[in-house]
Amino acid sequence: MRQQKRFQEFLSEKKLKKTAQRSHVWETLLEADDHPSVEEIRERLIEKGHRIGLSTIYRTLKILLESGMIRQAMHDGTTRYEPLISQPNHIHFICNRCGDTEEFPSRRIERLIAAETEKYEFQPVFSRYAIYGSCRTCGREEAEATGLGEDERQRKILARDALELTLAVERRGYSFYTNASKKTRDPGGRRMFEELAAEEAGHMDRLRGEYKALLAEHRWLRREPARLPVSRKIADRIFPERDLLSIDVRDAMTHVEALHLAMDIERKSHKFFNDFAKQLDDPRGRKIFREFAREERSHLESLRDEYERLVEAENAVTDA
């Protein structure tokens, strides 16, 4: 009641109307145990059966700011409000790594600020006190990352980079096969390209799952710089965009011709991963990329078997 009376006295002093709407807005702020935005204030008023327009809420908040009874601050890009007479001032701890915010209320800080503003005859309207650093969670993750040992840390970073690179390569293949299936009018060729695109999509799903699992287990990896060159640049060395766009995917391309084209692409991919592994000094990196090369070779061999089967079938029809 004392807070409401103070607000009514301020309205009288400024010769402003004492309306029920203004009282409801002020009461909602006093009841809040957080820092509501204008939209949240309106929602809480509606929940209590008070339908008050946004313009009235904004005008009331402006009056309250002028009175010094509330303050506004930006949190997560949104302007929020809190009363000054029912809560001590807050210091906001803001994590540089994850962006989380925690509050530390302090009556002592409130008294100090009040004394200093009075000393300088300054009328505060807006204030925000923030300390930037690392939160508990990020601090524990840093400790975890440090506790892994340098060799293990580097292995995790390399695994992350390798997954990002392979995803970029698979994405190029998927885009090419998908676009090729739309260009080809021959039913067999279209079906073959659609199957190849589906295989690439399956590879990407598996790799994404591994990638998400790795980052979920070791969140500190999100902040570690890459050890390998930019994935997009490496992917372009395997499948240059201009080369893929220049490949002549004809309307009448048959399923045999589509397979032949896919074999050429997979052959390049296998060769790149194999050669890339040889260039790496780190034995762990060589092992990862040799595994990728083996997977590409296995895929290439499957395509080759399918190609030979189809060629034999077509030859048998021709001979007949």
C-alpha positions as CSV (number, residue, x, y, z in Angstrom):
1,M,0.0,0.0,0.0
2,R,2.8,2.4,0.8
3,Q,4.2,2.0,-2.7
4,Q,0.8,2.7,-4.3
5,K,0.4,5.8,-2.1
6,R,3.8,7.1,-3.2
7,F,2.8,6.7,-6.8
8,Q,-0.5,8.5,-6.2
9,E,1.3,11.3,-4.5
10,F,3.6,11.6,-7.5
11,L,0.6,11.8,-9.9
12,S,-0.9,14.5,-7.8
13,E,2.4,16.5,-7.7
14,K,2.6,16.3,-11.5
15,K,-1.1,17.1,-11.9
16,L,-1.7,13.8,-13.7
17,K,-4.9,11.7,-13.6
18,K,-5.1,9.0,-11.0
19,T,-6.5,6.2,-13.1
20,A,-7.1,2.5,-12.3
21,Q,-5.2,1.5,-15.4
22,R,-2.0,3.2,-14.1
23,S,-2.4,1.7,-10.7
24,H,-2.8,-1.8,-12.2
25,V,0.4,-1.4,-14.2
26,W,2.4,-0.3,-11.1
27,E,0.9,-3.1,-9.1
28,T,1.9,-5.6,-11.7
29,L,5.5,-4.4,-11.6
30,L,5.5,-4.5,-7.8
31,E,4.3,-8.2,-7.8
32,A,6.9,-9.3,-10.4
33,D,9.8,-11.3,-9.2
34,D,11.6,-10.8,-12.6
35,H,12.1,-8.0,-15.1
36,P,9.1,-8.0,-17.4
37,S,8.9,-6.4,-20.8
38,V,6.0,-4.3,-22.0
39,E,4.5,-7.3,-23.7
40,E,4.9,-9.4,-20.6
41,I,3.3,-6.7,-18.4
42,R,0.3,-6.6,-20.8
43,E,-0.1,-10.4,-20.7
44,R,0.0,-10.4,-16.8
45,L,-2.6,-7.7,-16.7
46,I,-4.9,-9.7,-19.1
47,E,-4.5,-12.7,-16.8
48,K,-5.8,-10.6,-13.9
49,G,-8.7,-9.4,-16.0
50,H,-7.4,-6.0,-16.9
51,R,-7.4,-5.2,-20.6
52,I,-5.1,-2.2,-20.9
53,G,-3.7,-1.0,-24.2
54,L,0.0,-0.9,-24.9
55,S,-0.1,2.9,-25.4
56,T,-1.4,3.3,-21.8
57,I,1.2,0.9,-20.5
58,Y,4.0,2.8,-22.3
59,R,2.7,6.1,-20.9
60,T,2.5,4.8,-17.4
61,L,6.1,3.4,-17.6
62,K,7.3,6.7,-18.8
63,I,5.7,8.4,-15.7
64,L,7.2,5.8,-13.4
65,L,10.7,6.3,-15.0
66,E,10.4,10.0,-14.5
67,S,9.4,9.5,-10.9
68,G,12.5,7.3,-10.3
69,M,10.4,4.5,-8.9
70,I,11.4,2.1,-11.7
71,R,14.4,1.6,-13.9
72,Q,14.8,0.1,-17.4
73,A,17.5,-2.2,-18.7
74,M,18.3,-4.2,-21.8
75,H,18.3,-7.9,-21.5
76,D,18.6,-10.2,-24.5
77,G,17.9,-7.3,-26.8
78,T,14.6,-6.5,-25.0
79,T,13.8,-3.5,-22.8
80,R,12.7,-4.7,-19.3
81,Y,11.5,-2.9,-16.2
82,E,11.8,-3.3,-12.5
83,P,10.8,-1.3,-9.4
84,L,13.5,0.4,-7.4
85,I,11.6,0.8,-4.1
86,S,10.9,-2.9,-3.5
87,Q,14.2,-4.5,-4.6
88,P,17.8,-3.7,-4.1
89,N,20.0,-2.9,-7.1
90,H,21.3,-5.7,-9.2
91,I,24.6,-6.6,-10.7
92,H,24.2,-8.7,-13.8
93,F,26.8,-11.4,-14.3
94,I,27.0,-12.0,-18.1
95,C,28.9,-14.9,-19.5
96,N,31.0,-14.0,-22.5
97,R,30.9,-17.6,-23.8
98,C,27.2,-18.7,-23.6
99,G,25.5,-15.4,-23.0
100,D,23.7,-16.5,-19.9
101,T,22.8,-13.8,-17.3
102,E,22.6,-14.1,-13.5
103,E,21.7,-11.4,-11.0
104,F,23.3,-10.5,-7.7
105,P,21.1,-8.1,-5.6
106,S,22.8,-5.9,-3.1
107,R,21.3,-3.4,-0.6
108,R,24.8,-2.1,0.0
109,I,25.3,-1.3,-3.7
110,E,21.9,0.4,-3.7
111,R,22.8,2.6,-0.8
112,L,26.1,3.5,-2.3
113,I,24.6,4.5,-5.6
114,A,21.9,6.5,-3.8
115,A,24.5,8.3,-1.8
116,E,26.7,9.1,-4.8
117,T,23.8,10.4,-7.0
118,E,22.6,12.6,-4.1
119,K,26.2,13.9,-3.6
120,Y,26.4,15.0,-7.2
121,E,22.8,16.1,-7.3
122,F,22.2,13.7,-10.1
123,Q,18.7,12.3,-10.9
124,P,19.2,8.7,-12.2
125,V,16.7,7.4,-14.7
126,F,18.4,4.5,-16.4
127,S,21.2,2.3,-15.1
128,R,22.7,-1.1,-15.7
129,Y,25.5,-2.8,-13.9
130,A,27.2,-5.7,-15.6
131,I,30.3,-7.9,-15.0
132,Y,31.4,-10.0,-17.9
133,G,33.2,-13.3,-17.6
134,S,32.6,-17.0,-17.5
135,C,29.6,-18.6,-15.8
136,R,29.8,-21.8,-13.6
137,T,28.8,-24.1,-16.5
138,C,31.4,-22.7,-18.9
139,G,34.0,-22.7,-16.2
140,R,33.4,-26.4,-15.6
141,E,33.6,-27.1,-19.3
142,E,36.9,-25.3,-19.5
143,A,38.1,-27.3,-16.6
144,E,36.9,-30.5,-18.3
145,A,38.6,-29.5,-21.5
146,T,41.8,-28.7,-19.7
147,G,41.6,-32.0,-17.8
148,L,41.5,-34.0,-21.1
149,G,45.2,-33.5,-21.7
150,E,46.6,-31.8,-24.8
151,D,46.7,-34.9,-27.0
152,E,43.1,-35.7,-26.3
153,R,42.0,-32.1,-26.8
154,Q,43.7,-32.0,-30.2
155,R,42.1,-35.3,-31.2
156,K,38.6,-34.0,-30.4
157,I,39.3,-30.8,-32.3
158,L,40.5,-32.7,-35.3
159,A,37.5,-35.1,-35.2
160,R,35.2,-32.0,-35.2
161,D,37.0,-30.4,-38.1
162,A,37.0,-33.7,-40.1
163,L,33.2,-34.1,-39.6
164,E,32.6,-30.5,-40.7
165,L,34.7,-31.1,-43.8
166,T,33.1,-34.4,-44.7
167,L,29.6,-32.9,-44.3
168,A,30.6,-30.1,-46.7
169,V,31.7,-32.6,-49.2
170,E,28.6,-34.8,-48.9
171,R,26.5,-31.7,-49.2
172,R,28.0,-30.9,-52.5
173,G,27.4,-34.4,-53.8
174,Y,23.8,-34.4,-52.5
175,S,23.1,-31.0,-54.3
176,F,24.6,-32.3,-57.5
177,Y,22.7,-35.5,-57.6
178,T,19.4,-33.8,-56.6
179,N,19.8,-31.2,-59.4
180,A,20.8,-33.9,-61.9
181,S,17.6,-35.9,-61.1
182,K,15.6,-32.9,-62.0
183,K,17.4,-32.3,-65.3
184,T,17.2,-35.9,-66.6
185,R,14.0,-37.0,-68.3
186,D,15.0,-40.6,-68.8
187,P,13.2,-42.6,-66.1
188,G,16.2,-44.8,-65.4
189,G,18.6,-42.0,-65.2
190,R,16.3,-40.0,-62.9
191,R,15.8,-42.9,-60.6
192,M,19.5,-43.5,-60.4
193,F,20.3,-39.9,-59.5
194,E,17.5,-39.9,-56.9
195,E,18.9,-43.1,-55.3
196,L,22.4,-41.5,-55.3
197,A,20.9,-38.3,-53.7
198,A,19.2,-40.5,-51.1
199,E,22.4,-42.2,-50.2
200,E,24.2,-38.9,-49.8
201,A,21.3,-37.7,-47.6
202,G,21.8,-40.9,-45.5
203,H,25.5,-40.2,-45.1
204,M,24.8,-36.6,-44.1
205,D,22.2,-37.7,-41.4
206,R,24.8,-40.1,-39.9
207,L,27.5,-37.5,-40.0
208,R,25.3,-34.8,-38.5
209,G,24.4,-37.2,-35.7
210,E,28.0,-37.9,-34.9
211,Y,28.8,-34.2,-35.1
212,K,25.9,-33.2,-32.7
213,A,26.9,-36.0,-30.3
214,L,30.5,-34.8,-30.2
215,L,29.5,-31.2,-29.5
216,A,26.9,-32.2,-26.9
217,E,29.6,-34.2,-25.1
218,H,32.3,-31.5,-25.4
219,R,30.6,-28.1,-25.6
220,W,34.0,-26.4,-25.3
221,L,34.6,-27.5,-28.9
222,R,32.2,-24.8,-30.1
223,R,34.7,-22.2,-29.1
224,E,37.9,-23.8,-30.4
225,P,39.4,-22.5,-33.6
226,A,39.7,-24.9,-36.5
227,R,42.9,-26.8,-37.1
228,L,42.1,-27.7,-40.7
229,P,41.6,-25.1,-43.4
230,V,38.0,-23.8,-44.0
231,S,35.8,-26.8,-44.9
232,R,34.2,-24.9,-47.8
233,K,37.6,-24.3,-49.4
234,I,38.6,-28.0,-49.1
235,A,35.2,-29.1,-50.4
236,D,35.7,-26.9,-53.4
237,R,39.0,-28.6,-54.2
238,I,37.2,-31.9,-54.4
239,F,34.1,-30.7,-56.2
240,P,34.6,-27.2,-57.6
241,E,31.3,-25.5,-58.0
242,R,32.1,-24.4,-61.6
243,D,33.1,-27.9,-62.6
244,L,29.9,-29.4,-61.1
245,L,27.8,-26.8,-62.9
246,S,29.6,-27.4,-66.2
247,I,28.9,-31.2,-66.2
248,D,26.5,-31.9,-69.0
249,V,23.5,-33.7,-67.5
250,R,21.5,-34.4,-70.6
251,D,17.8,-34.8,-70.7
252,A,18.2,-38.3,-72.2
253,M,21.0,-39.4,-69.8
254,T,20.3,-43.1,-69.0
255,H,20.8,-44.9,-65.7
256,V,24.0,-46.4,-67.0
257,E,25.4,-43.0,-68.0
258,A,24.3,-41.6,-64.6
259,L,26.1,-44.3,-62.8
260,H,29.3,-43.7,-64.9
261,L,29.1,-40.0,-63.9
262,A,28.6,-40.8,-60.3
263,M,31.6,-43.2,-60.4
264,D,33.8,-40.4,-61.7
265,I,32.7,-38.1,-58.8
266,E,33.2,-40.8,-56.1
267,R,36.6,-41.7,-57.6
268,K,37.7,-38.0,-57.2
269,S,36.4,-37.9,-53.6
270,H,38.2,-41.2,-52.7
271,K,41.5,-39.9,-54.2
272,F,41.2,-36.6,-52.4
273,F,40.7,-38.1,-49.0
274,N,43.5,-40.6,-49.5
275,D,45.9,-37.9,-50.7
276,F,44.8,-35.6,-47.9
277,A,45.6,-38.2,-45.3
278,K,49.1,-38.6,-46.6
279,Q,49.7,-34.8,-46.2
280,L,48.8,-34.8,-42.5
281,D,51.6,-35.2,-40.0
282,D,49.2,-36.0,-37.2
283,P,48.7,-39.8,-37.1
284,R,45.2,-39.4,-35.7
285,G,44.3,-37.1,-38.6
286,R,45.7,-39.6,-41.1
287,K,43.6,-42.3,-39.5
288,I,40.3,-40.3,-39.7
289,F,40.8,-39.4,-43.3
290,R,41.9,-42.8,-44.3
291,E,38.6,-44.1,-42.9
292,F,36.7,-41.5,-45.0
293,A,38.7,-42.7,-48.0
294,R,37.8,-46.3,-47.3
295,E,34.1,-45.4,-47.1
296,E,34.3,-43.5,-50.4
297,R,36.1,-46.5,-52.0
298,S,33.4,-48.9,-50.7
299,H,30.8,-46.7,-52.2
300,L,32.7,-46.5,-55.5
301,E,33.0,-50.3,-55.6
302,S,29.2,-50.7,-55.1
303,L,28.6,-48.2,-57.9
304,R,31.0,-50.1,-60.1
305,D,29.3,-53.4,-59.4
306,E,25.9,-51.9,-60.3
307,Y,27.4,-50.3,-63.4
308,E,28.8,-53.6,-64.6
309,R,25.5,-55.4,-63.9
310,L,23.5,-52.9,-65.9
311,V,25.9,-52.9,-68.8
312,E,25.8,-56.7,-69.0
313,A,22.0,-56.6,-68.9
314,E,21.9,-54.0,-71.7
315,N,24.4,-56.0,-73.8
316,A,22.3,-59.2,-73.3
317,V,19.2,-57.3,-74.6
318,T,21.1,-56.0,-77.6
319,D,22.5,-59.5,-78.5
320,A,19.0,-60.9,-78.3
